[in-house]
Amino acid sequence: MRESIKESKRIVIKVGTSTIMYPNGAINLQQMEKLSFVLSDLKNQGKEIILVSSGAIGVGLARMNLTERPVTIPEQQAIASIGQTELMSLYSKFFYHYGHQVGQVLLTKDVTDYPVSRENTVNTFEQLLLKQVVPIVNENDTVSVEELDHLTRFGDNDTLSAIVLELTDADLLVMLSDIDGFYDKNPMKYADARRFDTISEINEDILALAQDSSTKFGTGGMITKLNAAQIVMEAKKQMVLASGYDLSILFNILAGEHVGTLFTTQTH
């Protein structure tokens, strides 16, 4: 099953805020440059790369020298606007250094739900990839809202990255996280925790492991990762969940090595 990953041509890479920000709230410039280097090299190998990057609010807070996230929605959206500009400026600078151009794609749920705007979104991605540009995708936090009759938020970038895979008919989603795969119990708490190499079905037992309320591991975003994996598997594609600590791990994943957890319905 891992051998088939080597053949992946179009790849969606998702990075969380923790991958590009230090715990103290400052921007991890070293990680952002390393990510740009690795993805640029993958492009040099002939891969088509789409990056889904969180971090707009985190970067906005750092840019404005704020230590706490604002409480009100308008304040959060203003910070996201500031942060998204800075985030794209940094990515543009780093990718350009390695010989590649980037393009920003900000999405809201309603855009992908309606056929005409969905088609336009697909066409935009195709044109960017055709022009050898790296699309950098984020939820449009500046305008997205969540109301009873007007839902425009995806809610999380895990789900967004799976939808981007669907929209672009990508072969593989690599989700880089602060944990190196999906475990049967909290690996920070239990020495005998076992990492799943491959998961071929998101069943009740797997969901129960993610919902285990006795550990932070179960409620710290693993559910959204499983939801994303479900979307990917229903599309007959593959997803790898791995650690974003050392970004060169992307080379290992695409070489078919057994790192992280592979979510796939393929049997060979």
C-alpha positions as CSV (number, residue, x, y, z in Angstrom):
1,M,0.0,0.0,0.0
2,R,2.8,2.4,0.8
3,E,4.4,1.7,-2.5
4,S,1.5,3.3,-4.3
5,I,2.3,6.6,-2.5
6,K,5.5,6.9,-4.6
7,E,3.2,7.3,-7.6
8,S,1.4,10.3,-6.1
9,K,1.5,13.2,-8.5
10,R,-0.8,15.8,-7.0
11,I,-0.3,16.2,-3.2
12,V,-2.1,18.3,-0.6
13,I,0.1,19.1,2.4
14,K,-1.6,20.5,5.5
15,V,0.3,22.1,8.3
16,G,-1.2,23.3,11.6
17,T,-0.3,26.4,13.6
18,S,1.9,24.4,15.9
19,T,4.2,23.5,13.0
20,I,5.0,27.1,12.1
21,M,4.7,28.8,15.5
22,Y,6.8,28.5,18.6
23,P,4.9,27.7,21.9
24,N,5.7,31.2,23.1
25,G,3.6,32.6,20.2
26,A,6.4,33.8,18.0
27,I,6.7,32.8,14.3
28,N,9.0,29.9,13.7
29,L,10.8,31.3,10.7
30,Q,13.2,28.3,10.5
31,Q,10.2,25.9,10.1
32,M,8.5,28.1,7.5
33,E,11.7,28.2,5.4
34,K,12.3,24.5,5.8
35,L,8.7,23.8,4.7
36,S,9.2,26.1,1.6
37,F,12.5,24.3,0.8
38,V,11.0,20.8,1.1
39,L,7.9,21.6,-1.0
40,S,10.0,23.4,-3.6
41,D,12.2,20.4,-3.9
42,L,9.2,18.1,-4.3
43,K,8.0,20.5,-7.1
44,N,11.5,20.1,-8.7
45,Q,10.9,16.4,-8.7
46,G,7.7,17.0,-10.8
47,K,5.1,16.9,-8.0
48,E,2.1,19.2,-8.0
49,I,1.9,20.7,-4.5
50,I,-1.0,22.4,-2.7
51,L,-0.3,23.7,0.8
52,V,-3.1,24.2,3.3
53,S,-1.7,26.3,6.1
54,S,-3.2,27.4,9.4
55,G,-1.6,30.2,11.4
56,A,-3.3,33.4,10.3
57,I,-4.5,34.3,13.8
58,G,-1.3,33.1,15.4
59,V,0.9,35.2,13.1
60,G,-1.5,38.1,13.5
61,L,-1.2,38.0,17.2
62,A,2.6,37.9,16.9
63,R,2.6,40.8,14.4
64,M,0.5,42.9,16.7
65,N,2.6,41.9,19.8
66,L,-0.5,40.4,21.5
67,T,-0.2,37.5,23.9
68,E,-3.9,36.5,24.1
69,R,-6.4,35.8,21.4
70,P,-9.2,38.4,21.3
71,V,-12.6,37.3,22.6
72,T,-15.0,39.0,20.0
73,I,-15.5,37.7,16.5
74,P,-14.8,41.0,14.8
75,E,-11.5,41.3,16.7
76,Q,-10.5,37.8,15.7
77,Q,-11.3,38.4,12.1
78,A,-9.3,41.7,12.1
79,I,-6.3,39.8,13.6
80,A,-6.8,37.0,11.0
81,S,-6.7,39.7,8.2
82,I,-3.4,41.1,9.5
83,G,-1.9,37.6,10.1
84,Q,-2.9,36.3,6.6
85,T,-1.1,39.1,4.9
86,E,2.1,38.5,7.0
87,L,1.8,34.7,6.5
88,M,1.6,35.0,2.7
89,S,4.4,37.6,2.7
90,L,6.7,35.1,4.4
91,Y,5.7,32.1,2.3
92,S,6.1,34.2,-0.9
93,K,9.6,35.3,0.2
94,F,10.8,31.8,1.1
95,F,9.3,30.0,-1.9
96,Y,10.7,32.7,-4.2
97,H,14.2,32.1,-2.7
98,Y,13.9,28.5,-3.8
99,G,12.6,29.4,-7.3
100,H,8.9,29.0,-7.0
101,Q,5.8,31.3,-7.0
102,V,2.9,31.0,-4.7
103,G,-0.8,32.1,-5.0
104,Q,-3.3,32.7,-2.2
105,V,-6.6,30.8,-2.2
106,L,-9.0,31.8,0.7
107,L,-12.1,29.6,0.9
108,T,-15.4,29.6,2.7
109,K,-17.8,26.7,2.9
110,D,-20.5,28.3,0.8
111,V,-18.1,28.7,-2.1
112,T,-17.5,24.9,-2.3
113,D,-21.2,24.1,-1.6
114,Y,-22.6,25.9,-4.7
115,P,-22.0,24.3,-8.1
116,V,-21.0,27.5,-10.0
117,S,-18.6,28.9,-7.4
118,R,-17.3,25.4,-6.8
119,E,-16.5,25.0,-10.5
120,N,-14.8,28.4,-10.5
121,T,-12.7,27.3,-7.5
122,V,-11.7,24.1,-9.3
123,N,-10.7,26.1,-12.4
124,T,-8.6,28.5,-10.3
125,F,-6.7,25.6,-8.7
126,E,-6.1,24.0,-12.1
127,Q,-4.8,27.2,-13.6
128,L,-2.4,27.8,-10.7
129,L,-1.1,24.3,-11.0
130,L,-0.8,24.6,-14.8
131,K,1.3,27.7,-14.3
132,Q,3.5,25.8,-11.8
133,V,2.3,28.0,-8.9
134,V,2.0,26.6,-5.4
135,P,-1.6,27.3,-4.2
136,I,-1.5,28.2,-0.5
137,V,-5.0,27.7,1.0
138,N,-6.6,28.8,4.2
139,E,-10.1,29.4,5.5
140,N,-11.2,33.0,4.9
141,D,-11.4,33.7,8.6
142,T,-11.8,37.4,7.9
143,V,-15.3,37.0,6.6
144,S,-16.4,33.4,7.5
145,V,-19.3,33.1,10.0
146,E,-21.3,30.4,11.5
147,E,-25.0,31.1,11.9
148,L,-28.1,29.0,11.8
149,D,-29.1,29.9,8.3
150,H,-25.7,31.1,7.0
151,L,-22.9,28.6,7.5
152,T,-19.8,29.6,5.7
153,R,-17.1,28.1,8.0
154,F,-15.4,24.8,7.5
155,G,-14.6,24.9,11.2
156,D,-11.1,23.5,10.9
157,N,-8.3,23.2,8.4
158,D,-8.2,19.4,8.7
159,T,-11.7,19.3,7.1
160,L,-10.7,22.0,4.6
161,S,-7.6,20.1,3.5
162,A,-9.7,17.0,2.7
163,I,-12.2,19.1,0.7
164,V,-9.3,20.7,-1.2
165,L,-8.1,17.1,-2.1
166,E,-11.6,16.4,-3.4
167,L,-11.8,19.7,-5.3
168,T,-8.4,19.2,-7.0
169,D,-8.7,15.4,-7.4
170,A,-5.3,15.1,-5.6
171,D,-3.8,11.7,-5.1
172,L,-2.7,12.1,-1.5
173,L,-3.2,14.3,1.6
174,V,-0.3,14.5,4.1
175,M,-1.5,16.0,7.4
176,L,1.4,17.2,9.5
177,S,0.5,17.5,13.2
178,D,2.0,17.7,16.6
179,I,1.7,13.9,17.0
180,D,3.3,11.3,14.7
181,G,0.3,9.2,13.9
182,F,-2.9,7.7,15.3
183,Y,-2.4,5.7,18.5
184,D,-4.5,3.2,20.5
185,K,-3.9,5.3,23.6
186,N,-2.1,8.5,24.6
187,P,1.6,7.9,23.8
188,M,2.6,10.8,26.2
189,K,1.0,8.9,29.0
190,Y,1.3,5.2,28.2
191,A,4.7,3.7,27.3
192,D,3.0,0.8,25.6
193,A,0.9,3.0,23.3
194,R,0.8,1.5,19.8
195,R,0.8,3.6,16.7
196,F,-1.4,2.3,13.9
197,D,0.6,1.8,10.7
198,T,-2.5,1.6,8.5
199,I,-6.2,2.2,9.0
200,S,-8.6,1.0,6.4
201,E,-11.9,1.9,8.0
202,I,-13.1,4.6,10.3
203,N,-15.3,2.5,12.5
204,E,-16.8,3.0,16.0
205,D,-13.8,1.5,17.7
206,I,-11.4,3.9,16.0
207,L,-13.8,6.9,16.8
208,A,-14.0,5.7,20.4
209,L,-10.2,5.9,20.7
210,A,-10.3,9.5,19.4
211,Q,-13.1,10.4,21.7
212,D,-11.5,9.0,24.9
213,S,-12.3,11.8,27.3
214,S,-9.8,10.6,29.8
215,T,-6.9,12.0,27.9
216,K,-6.1,15.3,26.2
217,F,-4.9,13.2,23.2
218,G,-8.5,12.1,22.4
219,T,-10.0,15.6,22.4
220,G,-7.1,17.6,21.0
221,G,-8.2,17.7,17.4
222,M,-8.0,14.0,16.5
223,I,-11.7,13.8,15.7
224,T,-11.3,16.4,13.0
225,K,-8.4,14.4,11.6
226,L,-10.5,11.3,11.5
227,N,-13.3,13.2,9.8
228,A,-10.8,14.4,7.2
229,A,-9.6,10.9,6.7
230,Q,-13.2,9.7,6.2
231,I,-13.7,12.3,3.4
232,V,-10.4,11.2,1.8
233,M,-11.2,7.5,1.9
234,E,-14.7,8.0,0.5
235,A,-13.0,9.7,-2.4
236,K,-10.9,6.6,-2.8
237,K,-7.7,8.5,-2.1
238,Q,-5.1,8.2,0.7
239,M,-4.0,10.3,3.7
240,V,-1.0,10.1,5.9
241,L,-1.0,11.6,9.4
242,A,2.5,12.3,10.6
243,S,4.6,14.6,12.8
244,G,5.5,18.1,11.5
245,Y,8.4,18.4,13.8
246,D,11.0,17.5,11.1
247,L,9.6,18.6,7.8
248,S,12.0,16.5,5.8
249,I,9.7,13.6,6.8
250,L,7.8,14.5,3.7
251,F,10.6,13.0,1.6
252,N,10.3,9.7,3.6
253,I,6.5,9.6,3.2
254,L,6.7,10.1,-0.5
255,A,9.4,7.4,-0.7
256,G,6.9,4.9,0.6
257,E,8.5,4.6,4.0
258,H,6.4,3.4,7.0
259,V,6.2,6.7,8.9
260,G,3.0,8.1,10.4
261,T,-0.4,6.4,10.0
262,L,-1.7,5.7,6.5
263,F,-5.5,6.0,6.0
264,T,-6.5,4.1,2.9
265,T,-9.1,1.7,1.4
266,Q,-6.5,0.2,-0.9
267,T,-5.6,-3.4,-0.2
268,H,-2.3,-3.6,-2.1
